[in-house]
Amino acid sequence: MRVQVDRDRCMGAGMCALTAPGVFTQDDDGLSEVLPGRADGGGDPLVREAVRACPVGAVRVEEAG
C-alpha cells in the first residue's frame, strides 16, 4: 500500500490527521501530509477510514502490485 495526499486538493480540514495521527500530520500552512517513513501506511488500520473522512478526496491509497 502507498498512502498519498494531493496537496493541491487539500483544504486543511485535518480529518486524516485526526483519524490516523500515526500516519498523517499537518504542516505549518495547515495542509495535510504523510509523516516521514509512513507512506506505506505503517500498518495503521485507520488509514482507509482517513481516506473516507477527507471531505475533498485529497487522501488516497494505492494498492501495491
N, C-alpha and C positions, 0 to 999 in steps of 0.2 A: 504494500500500500504506500502511496505517496500523497501527503497532505499539502495543499497549496491554498494561498489566499491571493485573490486577484485584487491588488491594491488600487487598481483603477476603479473597481466597483465598490470597494469597501467604503462605508459611510461612518464607521467608528461606533456602531451600536454596542460592540463588545460582547455580544451574546456568545461567541465562540470562546472567548477568554473566561467568561463566567461558567460556561458549561464544561469545558475541558481545560482548566488552568495549567495542567501539566504539559499541554501541547501548544497552547496559544497565549499570546500576550498582546498588549497594545503599545505602540511606540509613543514618542513624545508628542506626535501630532494626533494621537488618539486612534490611529489606524491599526488594524489587527495584523499580526504576523505570527508565523510559526516560530516557536522557540528553537534556538540553535540545537542541532542534533535530534530534533523531534519530527523531522519531515516524514519519518516512517510511521508516525502516529504513536510511537513509544508504547505500544500495547494498550493504550488507553481505550477502554470500551465506550467512552462517551464521545469519541471523535465523530462518529456518524450522527449522533444527536446534535453536535455542534454544527455540522453541515446543515441539518434541517432547521436549526434555530436561526441561522443567518437570514435576516429579513430581505437582503438584496442578492442572495446567492453568490456571494463573493468567496465562500469557502467550498472547496471541493476535495474529493478523494478519488485518486486514480488507482485502480487495482493493478498490481504487478502481473505481467505476462499473461 
